Amino acid sequence: MSYVAVVPKLLASAADLEGIGSALSSANVTAVAPTTEMLAAGADEVSAAVAAVFSGHALNHQMLSTQMATATPRVATSSLITPPLAFGCRLDQAAAGG
């Protein structure tokens, strides 16, 4: 026989996490152009080099944000599912005398 346990606080936490992820994704999309296409403050080489450094950091941030956006749902799902499954396995082992 199968059972499903629903913990309202875990569902609320998952919804909160999804909302935070959506807000961060939206902010990252909005920030792409202004941060990665930074203009140099002056016409000299130093200004161009500084702008290139900041643009490079912005590109790295965008890559990391994309990786985290794909990893967060996996982490949230596994942390919501794993504890109940582990608890169920322990119950099965106890019932089997193991």
N, CA, C and O atoms as CSV, one atom per row, in Angstrom:
chain,resi,resn,atom,element,x,y,z
A,1,MET,N,N,0.842,-1.161,0.000
A,1,MET,CA,C,0.000,0.000,0.000
A,1,MET,C,C,0.896,1.235,0.000
A,1,MET,O,O,1.903,1.277,0.706
A,2,SER,N,N,0.531,2.229,-0.785
A,2,SER,CA,C,1.318,3.458,-0.884
A,2,SER,C,C,0.667,4.578,-0.095
A,2,SER,O,O,-0.557,4.670,0.000
A,3,TYR,N,N,1.505,5.417,0.464
A,3,TYR,CA,C,1.034,6.574,1.216
A,3,TYR,C,C,1.723,7.828,0.691
A,3,TYR,O,O,2.859,7.783,0.218
A,4,VAL,N,N,1.025,8.920,0.782
A,4,VAL,CA,C,1.601,10.211,0.425
A,4,VAL,C,C,1.462,11.124,1.627
A,4,VAL,O,O,0.365,11.311,2.153
A,5,ALA,N,N,2.563,11.683,2.055
A,5,ALA,CA,C,2.537,12.624,3.177
A,5,ALA,C,C,2.773,14.026,2.632
A,5,ALA,O,O,3.747,14.263,1.918
A,6,VAL,N,N,1.892,14.942,2.967
A,6,VAL,CA,C,2.026,16.326,2.521
A,6,VAL,C,C,2.249,17.194,3.748
A,6,VAL,O,O,1.451,17.187,4.686
A,7,VAL,N,N,3.330,17.931,3.727
A,7,VAL,CA,C,3.651,18.832,4.832
A,7,VAL,C,C,3.447,20.257,4.325
A,7,VAL,O,O,4.223,20.732,3.496
A,8,PRO,N,N,2.407,20.947,4.814
A,8,PRO,CA,C,2.098,22.288,4.304
A,8,PRO,C,C,3.272,23.267,4.363
A,8,PRO,O,O,3.440,24.080,3.454
A,9,LYS,N,N,4.082,23.200,5.417
A,9,LYS,CA,C,5.215,24.126,5.518
A,9,LYS,C,C,6.231,23.888,4.400
A,9,LYS,O,O,6.831,24.835,3.890
A,10,LEU,N,N,6.422,22.616,4.020
A,10,LEU,CA,C,7.345,22.324,2.925
A,10,LEU,C,C,6.799,22.833,1.601
A,10,LEU,O,O,7.554,23.344,0.773
A,11,LEU,N,N,5.505,22.699,1.396
A,11,LEU,CA,C,4.900,23.219,0.172
A,11,LEU,C,C,5.009,24.736,0.117
A,11,LEU,O,O,5.295,25.301,-0.938
A,12,ALA,N,N,4.782,25.397,1.246
A,12,ALA,CA,C,4.902,26.858,1.297
A,12,ALA,C,C,6.345,27.285,1.042
A,12,ALA,O,O,6.591,28.272,0.348
A,13,SER,N,N,7.290,26.548,1.599
A,13,SER,CA,C,8.706,26.863,1.382
A,13,SER,C,C,9.088,26.685,-0.083
A,13,SER,O,O,9.841,27.488,-0.634
A,14,ALA,N,N,8.575,25.643,-0.706
A,14,ALA,CA,C,8.857,25.419,-2.124
A,14,ALA,C,C,8.283,26.547,-2.970
A,14,ALA,O,O,8.921,26.994,-3.924
A,15,ALA,N,N,7.090,27.007,-2.630
A,15,ALA,CA,C,6.485,28.120,-3.365
A,15,ALA,C,C,7.297,29.398,-3.162
A,15,ALA,O,O,7.497,30.162,-4.106
A,16,ASP,N,N,7.763,29.632,-1.939
A,16,ASP,CA,C,8.607,30.803,-1.673
A,16,ASP,C,C,9.898,30.736,-2.477
A,16,ASP,O,O,10.332,31.735,-3.050
A,17,LEU,N,N,10.505,29.566,-2.516
A,17,LEU,CA,C,11.747,29.385,-3.257
A,17,LEU,C,C,11.525,29.629,-4.744
A,17,LEU,O,O,12.367,30.234,-5.408
A,18,GLU,N,N,10.413,29.170,-5.260
A,18,GLU,CA,C,10.091,29.397,-6.668
A,18,GLU,C,C,9.923,30.887,-6.946
A,18,GLU,O,O,10.384,31.383,-7.974
A,19,GLY,N,N,9.269,31.599,-6.038
A,19,GLY,CA,C,9.087,33.044,-6.203
A,19,GLY,C,C,10.408,33.793,-6.180
A,19,GLY,O,O,10.614,34.723,-6.960
A,20,ILE,N,N,11.296,33.393,-5.293
A,20,ILE,CA,C,12.618,34.022,-5.224
A,20,ILE,C,C,13.393,33.752,-6.508
A,20,ILE,O,O,14.037,34.648,-7.053
A,21,GLY,N,N,13.328,32.517,-6.985
A,21,GLY,CA,C,14.017,32.166,-8.227
A,21,GLY,C,C,13.498,32.953,-9.414
A,21,GLY,O,O,14.281,33.391,-10.257
A,22,SER,N,N,12.191,33.139,-9.491
A,22,SER,CA,C,11.605,33.918,-10.584
A,22,SER,C,C,12.047,35.374,-10.518
A,22,SER,O,O,12.363,35.977,-11.543
A,23,ALA,N,N,12.069,35.937,-9.318
A,23,ALA,CA,C,12.492,37.331,-9.151
A,23,ALA,C,C,13.958,37.511,-9.547
A,23,ALA,O,O,14.313,38.487,-10.207
A,24,LEU,N,N,14.804,36.569,-9.142
A,24,LEU,CA,C,16.221,36.655,-9.503
A,24,LEU,C,C,16.428,36.500,-11.005
A,24,LEU,O,O,17.238,37.215,-11.596
A,25,SER,N,N,15.709,35.582,-11.620
A,25,SER,CA,C,15.827,35.394,-13.069
A,25,SER,C,C,15.408,36.647,-13.816
A,25,SER,O,O,16.058,37.057,-14.777
A,26,SER,N,N,14.322,37.249,-13.370
A,26,SER,CA,C,13.843,38.480,-13.998
A,26,SER,C,C,14.868,39.606,-13.853
A,26,SER,O,O,15.128,40.339,-14.807
A,27,ALA,N,N,15.443,39.738,-12.670
A,27,ALA,CA,C,16.455,40.777,-12.441
A,27,ALA,C,C,17.696,40.534,-13.293
A,27,ALA,O,O,18.290,41.481,-13.809
A,28,ASN,N,N,18.088,39.274,-13.443
A,28,ASN,CA,C,19.259,38.963,-14.263
A,28,ASN,C,C,19.019,39.286,-15.726
A,28,ASN,O,O,19.910,39.802,-16.401
A,29,VAL,N,N,17.830,38.991,-16.224
A,29,VAL,CA,C,17.506,39.307,-17.617
A,29,VAL,C,C,17.539,40.818,-17.832
A,29,VAL,O,O,18.037,41.294,-18.852
A,30,THR,N,N,17.010,41.561,-16.876
A,30,THR,CA,C,16.986,43.018,-16.975
A,30,THR,C,C,18.402,43.598,-16.941
A,30,THR,O,O,18.666,44.617,-17.578
A,31,ALA,N,N,19.298,42.968,-16.216
A,31,ALA,CA,C,20.646,43.507,-16.027
A,31,ALA,C,C,21.639,43.106,-17.110
A,31,ALA,O,O,22.766,43.600,-17.109
A,32,VAL,N,N,21.264,42.235,-18.025
A,32,VAL,CA,C,22.233,41.739,-19.014
A,32,VAL,C,C,22.849,42.873,-19.829
A,32,VAL,O,O,24.066,43.053,-19.801
A,33,ALA,N,N,22.051,43.626,-20.538
A,33,ALA,CA,C,22.585,44.652,-21.441
A,33,ALA,C,C,23.354,45.751,-20.708
A,33,ALA,O,O,24.472,46.068,-21.113
A,34,PRO,N,N,22.804,46.345,-19.646
A,34,PRO,CA,C,23.554,47.433,-19.003
A,34,PRO,C,C,24.881,46.994,-18.378
A,34,PRO,O,O,25.796,47.807,-18.253
A,35,THR,N,N,24.995,45.754,-17.993
A,35,THR,CA,C,26.223,45.324,-17.315
A,35,THR,C,C,27.245,44.698,-18.253
A,35,THR,O,O,28.447,44.854,-18.039
A,36,THR,N,N,26.799,44.000,-19.280
A,36,THR,CA,C,27.758,43.329,-20.167
A,36,THR,C,C,28.233,44.226,-21.301
A,36,THR,O,O,29.281,43.967,-21.894
A,37,GLU,N,N,27.486,45.269,-21.610
A,37,GLU,CA,C,27.860,46.185,-22.693
A,37,GLU,C,C,28.282,47.533,-22.118
A,37,GLU,O,O,27.858,48.584,-22.599
A,38,MET,N,N,29.110,47.492,-21.095
A,38,MET,CA,C,29.534,48.702,-20.397
A,38,MET,C,C,30.443,49.544,-21.287
A,38,MET,O,O,31.378,49.028,-21.900
A,39,LEU,N,N,30.160,50.839,-21.353
A,39,LEU,CA,C,30.981,51.760,-22.126
A,39,LEU,C,C,32.119,52.277,-21.255
A,39,LEU,O,O,31.985,52.402,-20.038
A,40,ALA,N,N,33.231,52.571,-21.898
A,40,ALA,CA,C,34.368,53.129,-21.173
A,40,ALA,C,C,34.045,54.552,-20.735
A,40,ALA,O,O,33.368,55.292,-21.448
A,41,ALA,N,N,34.536,54.928,-19.556
A,41,ALA,CA,C,34.274,56.268,-19.021
A,41,ALA,C,C,35.014,57.337,-19.814
A,41,ALA,O,O,34.562,58.480,-19.886
A,42,GLY,N,N,36.126,56.982,-20.397
A,42,GLY,CA,C,36.912,57.931,-21.183
A,42,GLY,C,C,37.432,57.261,-22.437
A,42,GLY,O,O,37.141,56.095,-22.701
A,43,ALA,N,N,38.212,58.020,-23.213
A,43,ALA,CA,C,38.731,57.497,-24.469
A,43,ALA,C,C,40.126,56.892,-24.309
A,43,ALA,O,O,40.768,56.542,-25.299
A,44,ASP,N,N,40.594,56.769,-23.071
A,44,ASP,CA,C,41.945,56.253,-22.850
A,44,ASP,C,C,41.937,54.730,-22.677
A,44,ASP,O,O,40.884,54.106,-22.542
A,45,GLU,N,N,43.130,54.160,-22.686
A,45,GLU,CA,C,43.274,52.707,-22.587
A,45,GLU,C,C,42.850,52.169,-21.220
A,45,GLU,O,O,42.284,51.080,-21.130
A,46,VAL,N,N,43.119,52.922,-20.169
A,46,VAL,CA,C,42.771,52.468,-18.821
A,46,VAL,C,C,41.256,52.355,-18.680
A,46,VAL,O,O,40.757,51.368,-18.139
A,47,SER,N,N,40.528,53.347,-19.157
A,47,SER,CA,C,39.062,53.308,-19.083
A,47,SER,C,C,38.513,52.124,-19.863
A,47,SER,O,O,37.587,51.451,-19.410
A,48,ALA,N,N,39.082,51.871,-21.033
A,48,ALA,CA,C,38.644,50.732,-21.842
A,48,ALA,C,C,38.935,49.417,-21.123
A,48,ALA,O,O,38.117,48.498,-21.146
A,49,ALA,N,N,40.107,49.329,-20.483
A,49,ALA,CA,C,40.464,48.101,-19.768
A,49,ALA,C,C,39.549,47.877,-18.567
A,49,ALA,O,O,39.126,46.749,-18.313
A,50,VAL,N,N,39.241,48.940,-17.828
A,50,VAL,CA,C,38.351,48.818,-16.669
A,50,VAL,C,C,36.957,48.388,-17.123
A,50,VAL,O,O,36.340,47.525,-16.498
A,51,ALA,N,N,36.462,48.984,-18.204
A,51,ALA,CA,C,35.145,48.604,-18.728
A,51,ALA,C,C,35.145,47.139,-19.165
A,51,ALA,O,O,34.160,46.430,-18.957
A,52,ALA,N,N,36.235,46.690,-19.763
A,52,ALA,CA,C,36.330,45.291,-20.195
A,52,ALA,C,C,36.331,44.342,-18.996
A,52,ALA,O,O,35.723,43.273,-19.050
A,53,VAL,N,N,37.010,44.728,-17.918
A,53,VAL,CA,C,37.038,43.892,-16.712
A,53,VAL,C,C,35.635,43.760,-16.133
A,53,VAL,O,O,35.193,42.658,-15.808
A,54,PHE,N,N,34.933,44.889,-16.005
A,54,PHE,CA,C,33.582,44.838,-15.446
A,54,PHE,C,C,32.623,44.070,-16.356
A,54,PHE,O,O,31.755,43.346,-15.869
A,55,SER,N,N,32.770,44.221,-17.659
A,55,SER,CA,C,31.927,43.461,-18.588
A,55,SER,C,C,32.199,41.966,-18.465
A,55,SER,O,O,31.278,41.153,-18.537
A,56,GLY,N,N,33.465,41.609,-18.278
A,56,GLY,CA,C,33.814,40.200,-18.085
A,56,GLY,C,C,33.203,39.633,-16.814
A,56,GLY,O,O,32.706,38.506,-16.801
A,57,HIS,N,N,33.242,40.426,-15.739
A,57,HIS,CA,C,32.617,39.982,-14.490
A,57,HIS,C,C,31.106,39.814,-14.674
A,57,HIS,O,O,30.508,38.879,-14.142
A,58,ALA,N,N,30.506,40.721,-15.425
A,58,ALA,CA,C,29.062,40.626,-15.666
A,58,ALA,C,C,28.725,39.368,-16.460
A,58,ALA,O,O,27.725,38.707,-16.178
A,59,LEU,N,N,29.547,39.037,-17.445
A,59,LEU,CA,C,29.315,37.806,-18.217
A,59,LEU,C,C,29.457,36.569,-17.333
A,59,LEU,O,O,28.667,35.630,-17.437
A,60,ASN,N,N,30.466,36.573,-16.462
A,60,ASN,CA,C,30.628,35.447,-15.525
A,60,ASN,C,C,29.425,35.329,-14.604
A,60,ASN,O,O,28.948,34.228,-14.329
A,61,HIS,N,N,28.938,36.466,-14.130
A,61,HIS,CA,C,27.755,36.459,-13.262
A,61,HIS,C,C,26.548,35.873,-13.999
A,61,HIS,O,O,25.791,35.089,-13.426
A,62,GLN,N,N,26.371,36.246,-15.250
A,62,GLN,CA,C,25.244,35.723,-16.024
A,62,GLN,C,C,25.365,34.212,-16.208
A,62,GLN,O,O,24.367,33.496,-16.117
A,63,MET,N,N,26.575,33.723,-16.464
A,63,MET,CA,C,26.763,32.275,-16.620
A,63,MET,C,C,26.459,31.543,-15.317
A,63,MET,O,O,25.774,30.520,-15.323
A,64,LEU,N,N,26.966,32.062,-14.200
A,64,LEU,CA,C,26.702,31.426,-12.905
A,64,LEU,C,C,25.223,31.484,-12.545
A,64,LEU,O,O,24.676,30.531,-11.992
A,65,SER,N,N,24.583,32.593,-12.857
A,65,SER,CA,C,23.152,32.723,-12.565
A,65,SER,C,C,22.341,31.709,-13.353
A,65,SER,O,O,21.384,31.132,-12.836
A,66,THR,N,N,22.723,31.494,-14.597
A,66,THR,CA,C,22.030,30.504,-15.421
A,66,THR,C,C,22.220,29.106,-14.841
A,66,THR,O,O,21.271,28.324,-14.778
A,67,GLN,N,N,23.443,28.791,-14.418
A,67,GLN,CA,C,23.696,27.479,-13.818
A,67,GLN,C,C,22.908,27.303,-12.530
A,67,GLN,O,O,22.351,26.231,-12.289
A,68,MET,N,N,22.852,28.325,-11.708
A,68,MET,CA,C,22.115,28.239,-10.445
A,68,MET,C,C,20.608,28.143,-10.689
A,68,MET,O,O,19.898,27.463,-9.949
A,69,ALA,N,N,20.128,28.819,-11.720
A,69,ALA,CA,C,18.698,28.759,-12.025
A,69,ALA,C,C,18.282,27.345,-12.416
A,69,ALA,O,O,17.162,26.923,-12.132
A,70,THR,N,N,19.180,26.618,-13.065
A,70,THR,CA,C,18.843,25.241,-13.428
A,70,THR,C,C,19.078,24.281,-12.271
A,70,THR,O,O,18.442,23.229,-12.204
A,71,ALA,N,N,19.981,24.627,-11.359
A,71,ALA,CA,C,20.276,23.738,-10.230
A,71,ALA,C,C,19.272,23.884,-9.097
A,71,ALA,O,O,18.980,22.904,-8.412
A,72,THR,N,N,18.741,25.069,-8.885
A,72,THR,CA,C,17.857,25.316,-7.742
A,72,THR,C,C,16.633,24.413,-7.723
A,72,THR,O,O,16.325,23.863,-6.665
A,73,PRO,N,N,15.910,24.224,-8.834
A,73,PRO,CA,C,14.753,23.314,-8.769
A,73,PRO,C,C,15.142,21.884,-8.413
A,73,PRO,O,O,14.401,21.194,-7.712
A,74,ARG,N,N,16.302,21.434,-8.893
A,74,ARG,CA,C,16.744,20.073,-8.554
A,74,ARG,C,C,17.033,19.954,-7.072
A,74,ARG,O,O,16.670,18.957,-6.447
A,75,VAL,N,N,17.683,20.961,-6.498
A,75,VAL,CA,C,18.008,20.931,-5.070
A,75,VAL,C,C,16.733,20.987,-4.247
A,75,VAL,O,O,16.574,20.237,-3.285
A,76,ALA,N,N,15.820,21.884,-4.629
A,76,ALA,CA,C,14.566,22.022,-3.877
A,76,ALA,C,C,13.759,20.735,-3.941
A,76,ALA,O,O,13.213,20.293,-2.930
A,77,THR,N,N,13.681,20.136,-5.116
A,77,THR,CA,C,12.911,18.907,-5.270
A,77,THR,C,C,13.532,17.772,-4.475
A,77,THR,O,O,12.825,17.036,-3.788
A,78,SER,N,N,14.844,17.625,-4.561
A,78,SER,CA,C,15.473,16.513,-3.847
A,78,SER,C,C,15.376,16.697,-2.341
A,78,SER,O,O,15.239,15.710,-1.619
A,79,SER,N,N,15.443,17.930,-1.840
A,79,SER,CA,C,15.355,18.110,-0.395
A,79,SER,C,C,13.927,17.982,0.101
A,79,SER,O,O,13.712,17.719,1.285
A,80,LEU,N,N,12.943,18.162,-0.774
A,80,LEU,CA,C,11.553,17.950,-0.364
A,80,LEU,C,C,11.174,16.476,-0.417
A,80,LEU,O,O,10.367,16.015,0.390
A,81,ILE,N,N,11.745,15.739,-1.352
A,81,ILE,CA,C,11.349,14.348,-1.549
A,81,ILE,C,C,12.195,13.389,-0.716
A,81,ILE,O,O,11.660,12.427,-0.166
A,82,THR,N,N,13.476,13.622,-0.611
A,82,THR,CA,C,14.374,12.668,0.031
A,82,THR,C,C,14.044,12.363,1.487
A,82,THR,O,O,13.986,11.185,1.839
A,83,PRO,N,N,13.820,13.360,2.363
A,83,PRO,CA,C,13.539,13.003,3.765
A,83,PRO,C,C,12.312,12.109,3.946
A,83,PRO,O,O,12.389,11.136,4.696
A,84,PRO,N,N,11.167,12.401,3.282
A,84,PRO,CA,C,10.037,11.480,3.448
A,84,PRO,C,C,10.327,10.079,2.915
A,84,PRO,O,O,9.896,9.090,3.507
A,85,LEU,N,N,11.054,9.989,1.802
A,85,LEU,CA,C,11.388,8.669,1.261
A,85,LEU,C,C,12.300,7.914,2.216
A,85,LEU,O,O,12.120,6.716,2.437
A,86,ALA,N,N,13.276,8.610,2.782
A,86,ALA,CA,C,14.177,7.961,3.736
A,86,ALA,C,C,13.405,7.495,4.961
A,86,ALA,O,O,13.659,6.406,5.476
A,87,PHE,N,N,12.472,8.304,5.431
A,87,PHE,CA,C,11.655,7.932,6.582
A,87,PHE,C,C,10.814,6.702,6.249
A,87,PHE,O,O,10.691,5.788,7.065
A,88,GLY,N,N,10.234,6.681,5.046
A,88,GLY,CA,C,9.436,5.530,4.622
A,88,GLY,C,C,10.265,4.267,4.531
A,88,GLY,O,O,9.789,3.190,4.892
A,89,CYS,N,N,11.501,4.375,4.056
A,89,CYS,CA,C,12.384,3.207,3.984
A,89,CYS,C,C,12.701,2.679,5.368
A,89,CYS,O,O,12.746,1.467,5.580
A,90,ARG,N,N,12.923,3.589,6.317
A,90,ARG,CA,C,13.198,3.142,7.685
A,90,ARG,C,C,11.984,2.429,8.269
A,90,ARG,O,O,12.133,1.444,8.992
A,91,LEU,N,N,10.779,2.921,7.961
A,91,LEU,CA,C,9.567,2.258,8.446
A,91,LEU,C,C,9.439,0.865,7.845
A,91,LEU,O,O,9.083,-0.088,8.537
A,92,ASP,N,N,9.736,0.754,6.539
A,92,ASP,CA,C,9.678,-0.551,5.884
A,92,ASP,C,C,10.686,-1.521,6.493
A,92,ASP,O,O,10.373,-2.692,6.705
A,93,GLN,N,N,11.892,-1.036,6.776
A,93,GLN,CA,C,12.914,-1.888,7.376
A,93,GLN,C,C,12.504,-2.322,8.779
A,93,GLN,O,O,12.712,-3.472,9.167
A,94,ALA,N,N,11.925,-1.399,9.531
A,94,ALA,CA,C,11.491,-1.735,10.891
A,94,ALA,C,C,10.371,-2.770,10.855
A,94,ALA,O,O,10.337,-3.685,11.678
A,95,ALA,N,N,9.452,-2.623,9.896
A,95,ALA,CA,C,8.342,-3.565,9.789
A,95,ALA,C,C,8.838,-4.948,9.366
A,95,ALA,O,O,8.271,-5.969,9.757
A,96,ALA,N,N,9.904,-4.967,8.561
A,96,ALA,CA,C,10.452,-6.240,8.105
A,96,ALA,C,C,11.366,-6.871,9.152
A,96,ALA,O,O,11.855,-7.986,8.965
A,97,GLY,N,N,11.591,-6.167,10.236
A,97,GLY,CA,C,12.435,-6.712,11.296
A,97,GLY,C,C,13.910,-6.458,11.073
A,97,GLY,O,O,14.752,-7.105,11.694
A,98,GLY,N,N,14.240,-5.502,10.175
A,98,GLY,CA,C,15.645,-5.237,9.876
A,98,GLY,C,C,16.118,-4.063,10.511
A,98,GLY,O,O,17.285,-3.705,10.356
